[in-house]
Every structure is written in C-alpha cells, then in structure tokens.
Amino acid sequence: MLSIITLTTVVVALFSAPTRVVANDETITPSNEATASSSVLPTPPPPPPTPPIISNLQDFEFDINGKLSANYLVYPQDEDEECEAHSLTIGTYESFYELVALDSDGDALKVVFPNYQHGDCVAAWLDVGTDRSVVGHTMPHLHYDDSDDSVGDIDIDIDVEEEAVPQTFREWLHDDVFRKEVCFLNYYSRQNPVKVYWYQDGKDEEQLTMELAYGDKNTKCFYSYLGHAFRTYGIKDHAGEGAEYEIIDELVIQYILVKAFGETPPYQNFGKKTDDFERSIEQTLRSEWTRHTIPKRTFSPLGFAKGRLPGDVFASMGSFYYNNRMNKIREEWDGKGYFVNWWETDVYFVQVPWNLKEKIQIRLRDLVSEWAGTNVEQTVMYGLRQYESGARLLTHVDRLRTHVVSLIVNIAQGNLTEDWPVEVYDHDGRLHEVTMEPGDIVFYESAKNLHSRNRALSGANGYYVNLFTHYRPTEEGDTWYENESQHEPLLDVEGECHSDDDKGYGKVKCDDPRLGKFVSPTLFRAENGEDLIKWWRYTTPGGYVEKNKEPSDAEDEARDYQTHIDDDFPPDLEEDDDDDDEYADDGDFAGEGHDDDY
C-alpha cells in the first residue's frame, strides 16, 4: 500500500503550484547589480482572467436532467480584492471546476450567501450533479468565511486535542473542497484481488495503493483529491494458468465516489413466483404483528408524520446519488428474509461513505429529535436502496433496541406510472398511504408502527431511491418501550372517514382532522396478523388472491422468534452483524473505515 508520506508529498507538490496569484502589495526588488543597473524588472505574472458574473441561479449550466453540469467555486462580485477567496485560485485543479462571481444585486447571491454584507470574505462550493431546484444550497463545510473559527472537515474518528485554529482559504479548499471520499469494491473476481494503482495523467509511473478482496464486506474507503487518477487491474475467475492482470478500469476523481469493479451476481432464486414463498411470508407477517405490540411508549399521536429535507441536505444527497447512479450494485438478500421481493425484481444499492453519512445523520438527528419530543442518538443509517419496477416491501417493524424513531428519505424517483406510497399503520391499526417526492421525508416510530410498500412499483424502467436513518432516545435505556408516553396515541376519533377510491391518495376526508390527509383510500384497518396477510394478498399484482389453507403453527414460531429477540440484549452498536438485512430497513455500510489519503 502506498505510504502516507509518499502520498502527502504528492498532494503538497500538486497543491503548492498555483498558476495564478494576485499579490497586490508585492514590491519587486532587483536581485543583483546587473539587473539594478539596467533597470530591467522581471515581467509580472498576468492578472487572472475575469470570471463570469451570474445574477440568477438558473444561469448556471445544467445537463439535460436538470442537474448542475460542473463543480463551481463562487464568491460575491463586490468582495474586497484583498480577500484570498477573490484573488486566488489553485491552478492544478482548475480543469475540474468553474470559477464564478455572483452579482451583488442578484438573487443568486442572496441564496448562496443569505447573510452576506459588503466586506465579508466568503466563498462556496457547488457540487456537480446538484438538482436545479436546490442549486445554491450547500452544506456548511462547503462554505468559507474568514470570520469563522471553524477548523474544517475533521475526520470523525480523530480526536482534536490541540487548540482549534481557524482555516485559511487554502486550507478550506484543500481539506473541505478538493479532498473527496472514495470507496472501492471488488465484484470482478472471487479468486484474485483487484489491484488499484494511483498514477499521474500523462506519465507511465504507477504506484500500488490497495488490493481489493471480493464482496461488499471488503469495501475499502479512503480520501483522495480532485483530479487524482486511478487505474485498476484484475484477473477473471477461472482465467487459467499463466493469466496476467489486465486493465479493467481507469477513472479520475471529480466528486465523492463509490465504485464497484465488476458486476454483482444475480440472486440464486431469482425468477421464482411469490407463491413459492407464500408460507414463509405468512409466518413473517404474523411474527411482525407480534413484534409491533411490544412497545407501549409512543412519541406522537399517529406514529408518523411527513416533512421535507433542508435544502442543503437534499442538495448534498441528491448530487451524491446522481453522480454515482451508474455505480449501483445488487443488494445482498439471499438467505436474509422476504421483506423485499428480491426473487421477482432486482434490488440495488449505492453505499454512502462514512464521513458523508456522519454529516447527514447528525443533521437529520436534530429533525427527528424535534419531532419525537426527546433527545435521540444516531444508531444506523442504511442506503441508498434503489427499488425498481415490480418491487414490493413487506409489512414489518424495525429493531426494538436501535430503530426506535426513524426517517425515510426519498432521494430520487423516475419513470413511475403510479405513485408508490409508503404504508404506515397508526396506533389504532388504521392504514395510511403517504406519497413522497424527492426531498420528502417521513418520520415514523419504526419499532412500533408497522410500515411497508405492498403495492408493486409500476412503470417500465421505474426506480425509487430511499435513504433510511434510525435513532433511539438517549436517556431512556434499553427498555424505552416500557416507559410512559409523552404523547397520547390517537385511538378514539370523532365521526368517520369518507373515501372515493378513484380520487387517489391524499383525498380521503375525515370528520376528525387529527387523522390527517393520508388515510388509505381503501379505509383498511388491521387488527391482527391475518389482516396483514389479507392486505398483502389484496395488493398482489393481478388483484386479490383467495387462499383456503389451514392455519399453520406460525403463531408458535412467532412467539419463539420474539423470545430470541428479547434475549438479544444489549446491542453492539459499534459494528453491525451479519443479520443486518433481516429486516427491510436495517443494516449499515459493510466495509472498512477510511484508509490513508490517496
């Protein structure tokens, strides 16, 4: 593996060679007597070219999908020229971003720098792939302000013991902007590791940085820099004696990247019919009903609510997905349950790197804490999961100890012919069907309130990308579910609900406004596990399927299963186990932490 010292030397060499520097107070002094006597001074460097000025955010360049087509480094047009953010750019990286000044009287300045006052020394970075609707909204670490005392983007596993020193503009560019998280996976060969080399474009020299064993649990993540180039080599399985490593990919870092080399294998039972798994699904649904009755403590009247992501968080997650959408891999589901119908349709995954995950989850924690009315701590973030045409998600609840209050975040969707609502049962068993658009979030009490997407995702080439993030109360212990509720569940309501099923989701009118607008048009209600089975059959593509079977001993199996769950205290929150995908929203990024910078 390439040493830190070697890499640091390379990075410093690249970063320390700016091609454009304006030094307004520099005095040129003759270096020797001959120069002085001839009065010939060295030719000063040319001034930097004037960057374009943008007044409206829609004046940025977007691709055909309405996503920002380049990285942009922006600053206010009327900023003091002595401000380093105004006068300095780093030549090594200039081919990977556009420099833009924002009109002091334009709307763009007000969105990017809402608190800007003349004389402030500020700058911001806009990520390529950001959606047009949230362009200009950037995460705090992508804003520079010379009056800020921040020490920049610190690795989450490093303790900072020394006194914090405010960042310079160069340090901000280097640490927060040009440094990018990168994760690599090997699905190319089970028998031979994939070898990854760092190289300089235009030069033959290569340096081995890592070898990747097969599978997502051998994922390696590290930090690299904008413009750094990698070349990967592999040998296919069963290539024969004497086979040599061949180039399988070359790439240049332009954004946070998660890349799998090779293709994930298909599911072993792919192509079977749902009927082949019917008995297991019925047992699972009865078990989930039992599990959902254990928590007595509630956090909200209904058990769920709909909200919206902050603009900068949506911009960050949306651009990450868009830039990595072609790098999806099949989520590993063989032998891990029936919550997603992986035997009928592929389920894909785009892993979120550690540091980005940490930033997002901390931001979302504050939203969840406010909704739940109590302080919470993060436990697990899972995703991004990409459902595709035909996907269904079985009714379930999440882990009792760690998945107490949670968020479903819709990052992207497309090519749907019908809405694909998330189904949530409130505290009295009433079914609600909540539709979502990209950037929408649904808060829910995930260990108590049953939730699902039993209706099949419809549309040729349809896709639906979600992030799941989970929390638990910080001060209530492992038996939180026995504690007194802060919010009384909404059980007794006034009047009735009235539905015209043809009008679709969100159209039900209820006499009691506390029920909200997402009561299912079917007015379905569940009182036991058998009702969950009825709903699963009702939503099966093709309509209701009548089953005339004797009840199995699934109730006894469910009780035995719940005993197993209750005996599994306390949880190990430091690392996930092999059962993370036992429930549909569970799990975490199964890979290594960050290695060195490359």
N, C-alpha and C positions, 0 to 999 in steps of 0.2 A: 504494500500500500504506500502511496506517495506520502512522504513525511510532511508534517505541518510546516517545518522550517522551509522546505523547498517551495511549498505552495504559497506561503506568506511572502517569500521573496518574489515569486512570480507576480502575485497580486500587487505588491508595492511597486514593482517595476512598471506594471501597466498603469497603475493609478497615479504614479508620480510624474507622468509625462504629458501634462496638458498642452494642447496646441494653441490655446487662446487664453491669454491672461491680460487683463487690463489693470495696470498699476499706475493710477493717475498721479501719484505723488513720487514716482521714481525719478531720481536725478542721475543722469548718465555722466560718469566721470572718466576722462581719458585714462586708459590703463597703462600707458607708457609715454616716454618723452617724445617719441616719433609721432605718435598719434596726436599728442597735445600740440606739437609744433605745426602740424599740418591742419589742425582744427577740423579733422575729419572724424565725425562721430559715427558710432555704429548705427545702422538702419534700425529704427524701432519696429517692433512687430506690427503688422496691420491690425486695425481695430476689428473686433468680432463683427460679423455680418448682423445687420439689424433683423431681429426675429419678427415674424408676422405678428400682427395685433388682432386679437379676437375679442369681439364685443358680446356675441351671443353664443351660448354653449352649443347650439346646433350648427355653428360654423366649423366645429372640429370635423375631421374626416371620419366617416363611418363606413363599414362594409355593407354588403347587401342585406345582412341580417340585422342591421341597426346597432352594431357593436363598434366601439372605438377601434379604429384600424391601426393605431400605433400607440406606443407609450409617449406621454407628453410630460415635459417639465415646464411648469408655468409659474409666472410671477407677475405682480402688478406693473403696469406700464410706467406709472409715475413713481416707482420706487427709486430711492436715492441710489445714484450710480456707484456710490462707495459701498453699497451693500454687496456682499460677496455673492449672494443669490442672483443679483442682477448682472454682475460683471464677470463671473467665472463659470466656464463650462469645462467639462473633462473630455478632452479630445478622443481618448481611447474608446469611449462609449457612445460617441455622437451618432454613429450609424444605427443605434438601437433606440433612439428616441428623438422627438421633435421638441425644439425649444420655442415657447410661445409666450408673448406678453399679453396680459389681459387689460383691455380698455378700462381706464379708471372710471368711466361713466357707464360701463356696460353691465348687463345682468350677469354675465359670466363671473365677474369679479365678486359680486355680491353672494353668489352661491359657493364659490371655492373658498373665498376669504370673507365670511359674513361679518367679522369684527375688525376688518382692516381699516386702519387710519393712516393717512399720509405720513410717511416717515418710518412706518414699520418695515422691517426687513424679513420678508416671508417668501416661501416658495411651496409648491405642492407637486406631487407626482400623480398622474392619472394613468391607471393601468390599461394596457391594450386589452380589448375584449369587454370593456365595461358597457353595459346597456345604455342606450340613448336616454332612457327615462331617468337614470340616476348619474349621468356623467357630471363630474364636478364634485360629487360626494365621495370623499376619500377618508380612509381610516386615519386616526390621529397620528400614528407613527409615520405616515406619508406626508405630513405637513412639517415644514421647517419654520421656526420663529426664533430669531436670535435673542429674544427676551425670555424664551422658555428655558427652564432649568433642567429639562429632561436629559437623561443620559443615553437616550436612544433605545434601539431594539436589542434588549438583553436576552440572551438565551434563557429559557425557562428553567434549566437545570443548573444554572450558575448562580452562586451567592455573591452579591456585590458587597464587599466588606469595606472598600475604600470610599472616601467621601465622593459623592457624585459630582462630576464635572460637566457643565453644560456642553452640548455638542457644538462644534463648528459646522459651517455649511458643508465643508468637505467630508467631515465625519458622518454627517447625516446622509449624504449621497452614498458614501461607502457602506455604511452599516445598515441603513434602512431602505435604501432605494436600489442600489446596484447589487447588493447581496441577495441571492434568491435561494429558497429551499428547493431541493431536488430529491426525488425518491425514485429508485430504480428497482425493477422486479424482473426475475427470470422465469418466463414460461416457454423458453426456446428449447431447453434440453434438460431432462431429468438426470442424465448420466454425466454431463460435462458442464462445469460452471461457465457462465458468460463472463468474459473479461472486458472491463471498461477502462479505456485509456483517455487521458487528457492530452490534448495536443493544441499547438498554435496553428491557426489557419495559414496556409502557405508554406509551412515548414514540415519536414519529414519526421522530426523528433516526436516520439510519443512517450508518455510516462504512465505506467500501470497504476490505477487508483484503487481498484477493487475487483474482487471476483464474486459473482452472484450465484448462490445455490438456488435450486428450483423452488418455486412457490411463494405465496404472499407472506408466509411467516419468516421468510428470509429476505424480505424487503430491506434495502439499505437507504437511509436518508442522510443527507449532508447539506452543507451550504456551498454554493458556487457563486459565480458572479456573472452579471450581464455580459454576453458576448463570449463566454468561455465555451470551448468546443470539446465534444467527446466523441470517441469512436468505439464501437462495441464489436467484439468478435465472438463467434460461437461455433460449436460443432454439433450437428444434429444427432439425435439418438440413433443408434444402430448405423452410424455412418461407415463403419468398417475399420479394419486395422490400417493405420497409417494416415487416417483422415487428419487434416490440418484445420486450424482455426481460420474462418473466413469472416470478412466484414459483414455484419448484419444490419448495422445502422450507424448513421452519423447525425449529430444534432448540435445545435448552438443554443445556449441558454438565453431566452428572451423574456421569460416570466417564470413564476413558480410552476414547477413541472413535476408530474408523476407519470412515469413512463414504464410500461411493461414491454419487454422484448419477447417476441413470440406470441402465440395465441393460447388463451386458456382453454382447457379441454372441455368438451360438451359433457352435460350431466349423464350419468350412467343409465338412468331410467327415462331419459328424455323421449317424448313421443307417446308415452302411455296415457291412457284416459283417466280422468278423475275417478271414475268408478273403481279403478284398480286400487285406489287408496281410501275408499269410502269408509271402511270400518275404522281405520286409523284416524281419519278426520272426525268422525263422530265421537270417538273417545277423547280426542283432543278438545273438542268444543265442550263436552261435559266437564272435563278437567278445568278448562278455563273459567267456566261458570263457578266452580267451587273456589278457585283461587281468588276470584274477584270479590267474594263475600267476606274474605278475611279482614281487610282494613275496615275499621269503624270510623276512623278520623277522616273528615272531609276538609277541603281547602276552599271550596266555592259552592254556590248554590246548585249548579248543574253538573259540575265536574269538568267543564271545558269552557273555552272562550276563543274567539277569533281576534287576531291582531295583525299588525304589519311590522316588518323589519325596519329598523332605522336605515336611511338611505345609504350611508357609508358601508354598513354591514352587507346590505344587498349588493352594492356595487362590488365589494371585495369577493364575496362568494360567487356571485354571478360571473364575474370575469374569470375566476379560477376555473369554474366548470366549463365555460365556453372555450377557454384556451386548452383545456385538457379533455374535451368531449370525445375526441377520437382515440383517447388512450384508455377507454373503459375496458374492464376485464369482467369475466363472468364471476359473480359472487359464488363462493363455495357453499353449496347447500346439500350435497349428497350426504345422507345419513343424519341430517340436522333438523329434521322435523318437516311439517307440512304447512307451515304458516304462509309461505309463498308458493304458488303453484309452479315450481321450477320444472316439473315434469311436462308441462304444457307450453311454457314460454321461457325464454332466457331472462335471467335477472342479472343486471350488470352493476358494476361498482366502480367508482372513482374515489380513491383514497385521499383524504385530506391530510397534508403533512402536519407534523407535531406543532410547530410554532404558530402556523396559521390557525390550527384548531384551537390552541390555547387562547389566542386573541379573540376569536369569535365566541368561544364558550363563556369567557369572562363577561363579554358584552351582553350576551343573552341571559346570563345568570341574573343580572340586575332586573331584566324584564320579568323573568319567572318569579323572582323574589317579591316584586311588587304585586304581581297577580295573585300569588299564593298567600300573601299577607304574613310572610315569615322569612327569616334569613335562610338561604339554601346554599349548599355547596355542590360544585360540579362533580359528577361521577363518571359519566361516559358520554362521548359523542360518537355517533355512528353515521356513516355515509361518506360520500354521496351514493345513494342507491338509485339506479335508473331502472324503472319499470317500463316494459314495452307492451305492445299490443297483446291483449289477452290476459294480462296479469291480473291476479286476484290476491287479496291479503286476508287471511282467515281471522275471525274474531278471536281476540286474545287480550290479556293484560301483561304488563311487564314485571320485571323483577321487584319483589317485595322490599328488599333492603336498599336498593340503589336507584331504582327508576320510579321515584315517588311522584314528582311533578316534572313534566317534560314539555318539549316543544316539537311539533312537526313543522318543518320549514320547507316550503316549495321554492326550489331554486330555478327550475325551468320546466317547461312542458311544450308540446307541439304535436300537430297533426291529429288532434283528437276530434272525433265526430260527435262526442257527447261529453259532458262534464264527468269527472271521475271523483265523486265526493268521498271524503273520509267519514266513516260511520262511527258515531260515538253514542253510547248508551248513557243517559244521565242517571242520577242517583235513584230514580224510581223506575228504571228499566225502559224509559221512552227512547226510541231511536231518533237520533238527529243525523242529518246528512249535510255536511259542511263542504261547500265548494271553495276552491282556492285558485288564486292566480299567482304567478311568480312574484315572490317577495312577501306573500301572505304567510302568517304563522297561526298555528292552533295550539293554545295552551291546553293541557289536559292532565288529569290525575291518573297517570299511566299505570300505577299498580292497582288501582281500584276500578276505574271506569273502562269497561270493555270497549275496544275500538278495532276497526277493520276497514277493508275496502273489498267487500264481497262482489260487488258488480265488476264485471270484466272491463278492463281498459279497452276502449274501442277506437278504431281508426287505423288505416294502413300506415305503417311506419310510425305509429304513435309512440310517444315517450313521455315520461313523467319523472322528474328528478327531485328527490327529497333528502333532507338532512334531518337526523333525529338527535336531540341532545337532552340529557337526563340529569336530574338533580335530586337531592334529598335534604330535609331540614338539618340544620347544623346543630341544633340544641335539643333534639328530641330522642336521640338514641336509636338503637335497632328495633325497638318496639314502638316506634312512632304511631303505628297503625292502631294501637290501643288507647292513644291519647284523646283528650276531649277536643271536639271540633271547634274551630273558631268561627266557622260559617255553618249555619244550619242548612242541611240539604233541602232542596225544594221537592217536597213529597206531595203535599196537598195543594192542588191548584184550583182556581176558580173557573167554572164553566168548562167549555170543550174547545177542541181544535177542529178547524174545518178545512178540508183539502179537496182541491180539484187536481187529481193526479196528473192531468195533461199539462198543467201550468209549470211543472218542473220544480226544481229545488229552490228553497228560499221563498216560496209563495204561500205556505200554509199560514192561515190566520187563526190565532189562538185568542180566546177570550182573556186569558191571563198573559199579559205582556212579559212576565218574568221568564216565560219559556223561550223567548227569542224568536228568531225567524228561520231556524234551521231544522225544525221538527220535520221528520221524514214525510214526504207526500203520501206514503203508504199508511201513516199513523201506526206503524208496527211497534209492538211492545214485547219485551222478553221477561219471562218470569222464572225460567229455568233453562237448563242446558238443552233440553229438547227444542225449545223455541229458537235457540241459536242454530240448531240443525235445520229447522224449518226455514230460517232466513237464508242459510247457505244454499239450500235446495232451490228456494224461490229465485235467488239471484243467479243460479247456474245458467250460463248461456243456453238459450233454447226454451227457457221457462221452467216452471215448477215441475219437479220430478217426484212422483209419489213413490214412497218406499214402504213395503209391507214386510217388515222384518221384526223378529222378536228382539226385545231389548237384550243387549249383551251385558256382560258383567263389567262394563266400563265404569259404572259408579264406584265399584270397589277399587278398580285400578286408579281412578282419580284420587280417591282418598289415600291410597298408598303413595301416590305420586306427591300429594301435598305434604304428607309426613316427611318425605325425603327433602322437600324444600325447606320445611320448618327446622329440620335438623342441621341445615347447612349454614349455621351462624358461627362466627361473624364473617362477613365477606372480606375477601382480599382485594382491596381497591388499587393496589399498586400495579398489578398486571392482570390481564384477562386470562381466563382459562379456555379450554377447548370447547366449552359449551355455550360460547357467547351467542351463537346464532340459533340457540334452541327456541328463542322467541323472536318474533319478526323484527323488532326494532333494536334488539340487543347487540352488543359487541363493541369492538373498538378496532383501531388500526393495528393489525397484527404484523408488526415489523420491528426493526431495530430503531433505537433513537438516533440522534444525529451523530455522524462520524465527524471527521475533520472538514475543514473548508477545502473545496476543490474548485 
